[in-house]
């Protein structure tokens, strides 16, 4: 995750981190830790009563597109686990894969697409 934040800071000064809270209350602890790690970057915690990651994230992106309709491309930086063995990929990154699959069908206001950048995090054996 830290590499993804570092990368995002390298490409823009206008960054917002987003966490989808699938368990009620889990975002509070993350918010406190986040403020210690990255006090200059706001963290938005999105509640998800049905434990869906994709729906709340896409709704948030659509809402912020309308709020910030500035003619600029939006970039979504996704930290993504790369497991040590290929077969382990079946167990990891389902959310990242589903997010990337859903985004091309959700255009920004003004028909500008979103740029999606994967930042790999390599897991060791």
C-alpha positions in Angstrom: 0.0 0.0 0.0 2.8 2.4 0.8 4.3 2.0 -2.7 0.9 2.9 -4.2 0.7 6.0 -2.0 4.2 7.0 -2.9 3.4 6.5 -6.6 0.3 8.6 -6.4 2.2 11.4 -4.7 4.7 11.3 -7.5 2.0 11.9 -10.2 -0.3 14.4 -8.4 -0.6 16.6 -5.4 -4.4 16.1 -5.4 -4.8 12.7 -3.8 -7.6 11.1 -1.9 -7.3 7.6 -0.4 -10.4 5.4 -0.3 -11.2 2.5 1.9 -14.4 0.4 1.6 -15.4 -0.7 5.0 -16.9 -4.2 4.7 -17.0 -4.7 8.5 -18.8 -1.9 10.5 -16.3 0.0 12.7 -13.2 -1.4 11.0 -12.6 1.9 9.3 -12.1 3.8 12.6 -8.9 2.0 13.4 -7.6 2.5 9.9 -8.4 6.2 10.0 -6.3 6.6 13.1 -3.4 4.7 11.6 -3.7 6.6 8.3 -3.5 10.0 10.1 -0.2 8.8 11.6 1.3 7.5 8.3 -0.1 10.1 5.8 -1.5 13.1 7.7 -1.5 15.3 4.5 -3.6 12.8 2.5 -7.3 12.6 3.3 -8.8 9.1 3.7 -12.5 8.5 2.8 -14.1 5.5 4.5 -17.0 4.2 2.5 -19.5 2.0 4.4 -20.6 -1.2 2.6 -23.6 -2.8 4.4 -23.6 -5.7 1.9 -19.8 -6.3 2.0 -19.5 -5.2 -1.6 -16.3 -3.6 -2.5 -17.0 -2.6 -6.1 -20.4 -0.9 -5.8 -19.5 1.7 -3.1 -16.2 2.5 -4.9 -17.9 3.0 -8.3 -20.6 5.2 -6.7 -17.9 7.2 -4.9 -16.0 7.7 -8.2 -19.1 8.7 -10.0 -20.0 11.2 -7.3 -16.6 12.8 -7.2 -16.5 13.0 -11.0 -19.6 15.2 -10.8 -18.2 17.3 -8.0 -14.9 17.8 -9.7 -16.0 18.1 -13.3 -12.8 19.9 -14.3 -12.0 18.3 -17.7 -9.1 16.4 -16.2 -8.6 12.6 -16.4 -9.0 10.9 -13.1 -6.4 8.3 -12.1 -7.2 5.3 -9.9 -4.1 3.8 -8.3 -4.7 0.2 -7.2 -2.2 -1.6 -4.9 -2.2 -5.2 -6.2 -0.7 -8.3 -4.6 1.5 -10.5 -6.8 1.7 -13.9 -5.1 4.8 -16.0 -5.2 3.2 -18.7 -7.3 0.9 -18.3 -10.3 -1.8 -20.6 -8.9 -2.1 -18.4 -5.8 -3.4 -15.6 -8.0 -6.7 -17.3 -7.9 -6.9 -16.5 -4.2 -5.7 -12.9 -4.4 -6.7 -9.7 -6.2 -10.3 -10.6 -7.1 -11.4 -7.2 -6.0 -8.7 -5.4 -8.1 -9.6 -7.5 -11.1 -13.3 -6.9 -10.7 -12.7 -3.1 -10.3 -10.6 -3.0 -13.4 -13.2 -4.9 -15.3 -16.1 -2.6 -14.2 -14.3 0.7 -14.8 -14.3 0.8 -18.6 -18.1 0.7 -18.5 -18.4 3.6 -16.1 -17.3 6.7 -18.0 -16.5 10.0 -16.3 -18.7 13.0 -16.9 -17.9 14.4 -20.4 -16.9 10.9 -21.6 -13.4 11.1 -20.2 -12.2 7.6 -19.2 -10.4 6.9 -15.9 -6.8 5.8 -16.0 -6.1 2.8 -13.8 -2.6 2.1 -12.6 -1.6 -1.1 -10.8 1.2 -0.8 -8.3 2.4 -4.4 -7.6 3.3 -5.6 -4.1 5.2 -8.9 -4.4 4.4 -11.5 -1.8 7.2 -13.8 -0.6 7.0 -17.5 0.0 
